[in-house]
Amino acid sequence: MRSLIKARAWSKPLSPARAVKSMNLAPASTSDYRRLAEKRLPRNLFDYIDGGAYSETTLKANVDDFEKIVMKQRVMRDVSSINTKVEQFGDTFALPLALAPIGLAGMMARRAEVQAVRAAEKAGIPFCLSTVSICSLEEVAAAATKPFWFQLYMMRDRGYVKDLLGRAKAAGCKTLVFTVDLAVVGARYRDVRNGMAGGLSRVGKFRAALEYPKHPGWLLDVAVKGKPHTFGNLSALVPSAKSLSDFKAWIDAQFDPSCTWKDIEWLRSIWDGNLIIKGILNTEDAKAAVAAGADGIVVSNHGGRQLDGVSSTIKMTPRIRDAVGDKTTIIMDGGVRSGQDIVKALANGAHSVMIGRPWVWALAARGEAGLDALLRTFKAEMDVSMALTGAPTLADISDD
Ligand SMILES: Cc1cc2nc3c(=O)[nH]c(=O)nc-3n(C[C@H](O)[C@H](O)[C@H](O)COP(=O)(O)O)c2cc1C
């Protein structure tokens, strides 16, 4: 009985209007993994993943605008065989879905990026490693059996960028995701309140430290057994940085806000693989990215973590598809919480999607087995949604 009561707490519905009463013996949806992650993680780490910029209007819109899309039920079509395979950047993937780059993921689950690349391979989808991951390119490559994607932030030190891309290539990466929506880092109120932005008083630091013993599962598995907690891709380049805050200070000083489309030319001169530009949210920038030679773009507002008040990504996706046409691969992210959302995104012009928070919640909650299960759920939800909308292949999904 006790465990049932505990279980019920984690699947507390987001809104009382949608109250769900069940035994809650197993997580079924992304929001169940979110609740489990909330229980497992120290508050500051949970909020770091969960939160967005300022009043989190855009973060909310990303999710809400998916819910507003109404699907069209179709019957009496042959849906005995559903095909979710997609060809992208010279590879065939089992689903039009990728795991988005997430900085610091290795603080949420033990060597999270290694677990994520393994889960992605099992599901037949790409994993994208962040520049600011905890596990290094080499550590992830040692666990991977196929090429994974690498995400880059432009740094002032172009020598560092060149070196990093050389390492990515040596690690087997063929696809580079260049993130352009972080010229400056957006302010997140939750991180400030939790002391993640620094500047805590002594009392504040003491109170922050008291949070950790309340989460013994995380403490043992991640804080103790999941070391080292440094930015794996940067440790060789910034040997003087010993702690996470030293690294963070270095990164904040290194992001290059003077970067423009001209820098893509330079990037192209040192990277001969696929180039995807991530962080596009309007038609003008989409056209500029294509003109600069991008093989793909990610329609993204960084999961509502940068400029609060901008449009949701699903709302902008059809306009961007109309503006750039079919030659450029359009990936969208932000608010994708189910396999059904993937179908909605494709119906609105995306070729595929990425998920950010959902994969970290699943790993934090239940480790690699949790992420395996979540990805199986996404696949099953896609199959059912395609069957019941009468669309047995991705090409059959339309805005009708
Ligand atoms: C905790 C966190 C860290 C992130 N770190 C990065 C990063 O290092 N590089 C990057 O390009 N995007 C980063 N993003 C943005 C994601 O790649 C992705 O665009 C976003 O999470 C998609 O929205 P979703 O979380 O609603 O799926 C991060 C997002 C979150 C939530």
The ligand as an SDF file (V2000), in Angstrom:
LIG
                    3D

 31 33  0  0  0  0  0  0  0  0999 V2000
   18.8380   21.0980  -19.8270 C   0  0  0  0  0  0  0  0  0  0  0  0
   18.9860   21.4650  -21.2690 C   0  0  0  0  0  0  0  0  0  0  0  0
   20.2540   21.6290  -21.8020 C   0  0  0  0  0  0  0  0  0  0  0  0
   20.4130   21.9200  -23.1590 C   0  0  0  0  0  0  0  0  0  0  0  0
   21.6670   22.0020  -23.6690 N   0  0  0  0  0  0  0  0  0  0  0  0
   21.8170   22.2250  -25.0030 C   0  0  0  0  0  0  0  0  0  0  0  0
   23.1170   22.2170  -25.5930 C   0  0  0  0  0  0  0  0  0  0  0  0
   24.1090   21.9830  -24.9340 O   0  0  0  0  0  0  0  0  0  0  0  0
   23.1960   22.4770  -26.9220 N   0  0  0  0  0  0  0  0  0  0  0  0
   22.0880   22.7320  -27.7020 C   0  0  0  0  0  0  0  0  0  0  0  0
   22.2120   22.9670  -28.9130 O   0  0  0  0  0  0  0  0  0  0  0  0
   20.8540   22.7180  -27.1610 N   0  0  0  0  0  0  0  0  0  0  0  0
   20.6860   22.4610  -25.8490 C   0  0  0  0  0  0  0  0  0  0  0  0
   19.4260   22.4090  -25.3160 N   0  0  0  0  0  0  0  0  0  0  0  0
   18.2490   22.5330  -26.2030 C   0  0  0  0  0  0  0  0  0  0  0  0
   17.8430   21.1530  -26.7290 C   0  0  0  0  0  0  0  0  0  0  0  0
   18.8110   20.6560  -27.6120 O   0  0  0  0  0  0  0  0  0  0  0  0
   16.4910   21.1880  -27.4630 C   0  0  0  0  0  0  0  0  0  0  0  0
   16.5200   22.2100  -28.4380 O   0  0  0  0  0  0  0  0  0  0  0  0
   15.3070   21.4090  -26.5330 C   0  0  0  0  0  0  0  0  0  0  0  0
   15.5010   20.7280  -25.3180 O   0  0  0  0  0  0  0  0  0  0  0  0
   14.0390   20.8810  -27.2030 C   0  0  0  0  0  0  0  0  0  0  0  0
   12.9230   21.0970  -26.3900 O   0  0  0  0  0  0  0  0  0  0  0  0
   12.2690   19.9780  -25.4550 P   0  0  0  0  0  0  0  0  0  0  0  0
   13.1310   19.8950  -24.2420 O   0  0  0  0  0  0  0  0  0  0  0  0
   10.9210   20.5330  -25.1790 O   0  0  0  0  0  0  0  0  0  0  0  0
   12.2390   18.6700  -26.2060 O   0  0  0  0  0  0  0  0  0  0  0  0
   19.2550   22.1090  -23.9700 C   0  0  0  0  0  0  0  0  0  0  0  0
   17.9910   21.9450  -23.4200 C   0  0  0  0  0  0  0  0  0  0  0  0
   17.8470   21.6250  -22.0930 C   0  0  0  0  0  0  0  0  0  0  0  0
   16.4560   21.4100  -21.5500 C   0  0  0  0  0  0  0  0  0  0  0  0
  1  2  1  0
  2  3  1  0
  2 30  2  0
  3  4  2  0
  4  5  1  0
  4 28  1  0
  5  6  2  0
  6  7  1  0
  6 13  1  0
  7  8  2  0
  7  9  1  0
  9 10  1  0
 10 11  2  0
 10 12  1  0
 12 13  2  0
 13 14  1  0
 14 15  1  0
 14 28  1  0
 15 16  1  0
 16 17  1  0
 16 18  1  0
 18 19  1  0
 18 20  1  0
 20 21  1  0
 20 22  1  0
 22 23  1  0
 23 24  1  0
 24 25  2  0
 24 26  1  0
 24 27  1  0
 28 29  2  0
 29 30  1  0
 30 31  1  0
M  END
$$$$
